[in-house]
Amino acid sequence: MFQLFLIVGSVGIIISGVFIGAWTNGDRQRANFYSETTEHRSFRTKIALISGLIGIIAFVISGVIYYIK
């Protein structure tokens, strides 16, 4: 069960980073900002926040499982 929540947390953080553009350089970030609409940007931000929160919650649950065990 610990490994399941650890994997879910890792995948959630990775998806959040991809959608928010955390692993792009400045030129790519600037190009993405100016080439997308406001609706698309808000959709990406919403998905990134939801998956990031799921990842953080899963990490907290895996930490609790680890220390209780």
C-alpha positions as CSV (number, residue, x, y, z in Angstrom):
1,M,0.0,0.0,0.0
2,F,2.9,2.3,0.8
3,Q,4.4,1.8,-2.7
4,L,1.0,2.5,-4.4
5,F,0.7,5.9,-2.7
6,L,4.3,6.6,-3.4
7,I,3.8,5.9,-7.1
8,V,0.6,7.9,-7.3
9,G,2.3,10.8,-5.6
10,S,5.3,10.7,-8.0
11,V,3.0,10.5,-11.1
12,G,0.9,13.3,-9.8
13,I,3.9,15.6,-9.3
14,I,5.3,14.7,-12.7
15,I,2.0,15.4,-14.4
16,S,1.7,18.7,-12.5
17,G,5.2,19.8,-13.6
18,V,4.6,18.9,-17.2
19,F,1.3,20.8,-17.3
20,I,2.6,23.9,-15.5
21,G,5.8,23.9,-17.6
22,A,8.2,23.6,-14.7
23,W,10.9,21.7,-16.7
24,T,11.2,24.1,-19.6
25,N,13.8,26.8,-20.1
26,G,12.9,30.5,-20.3
27,D,12.7,30.7,-24.1
28,R,10.3,27.8,-24.3
29,Q,8.2,29.2,-21.4
30,R,7.9,32.6,-23.1
31,A,7.0,31.0,-26.4
32,N,4.3,28.9,-24.7
33,F,2.9,31.9,-22.9
34,Y,2.5,34.0,-26.0
35,S,1.2,31.2,-28.3
36,E,-1.7,30.0,-26.2
37,T,-5.1,31.5,-25.3
38,T,-6.2,32.5,-21.8
39,E,-8.7,29.6,-21.7
40,H,-6.0,27.1,-22.5
41,R,-3.6,28.6,-19.9
42,S,-6.3,28.4,-17.2
43,F,-7.1,24.8,-18.2
44,R,-3.4,23.8,-17.9
45,T,-3.1,25.6,-14.6
46,K,-6.2,23.9,-13.2
47,I,-5.0,20.4,-14.3
48,A,-1.5,21.1,-12.8
49,L,-3.0,22.2,-9.5
50,I,-5.4,19.3,-9.2
51,S,-2.7,16.7,-10.0
52,G,-0.2,18.5,-7.8
53,L,-2.6,18.3,-4.8
54,I,-3.3,14.7,-5.5
55,G,0.5,14.0,-5.6
56,I,1.1,15.9,-2.3
57,I,-1.8,14.1,-0.6
58,A,-0.6,10.8,-1.8
59,F,2.9,11.5,-0.5
60,V,1.5,12.5,2.9
61,I,-0.6,9.3,3.1
62,S,2.5,7.2,2.1
63,G,4.5,9.0,4.8
64,V,1.8,8.2,7.4
65,I,1.7,4.6,6.3
66,Y,5.5,4.4,6.5
67,Y,5.7,5.7,10.0
68,I,2.8,3.8,11.4
69,K,4.2,0.5,10.0
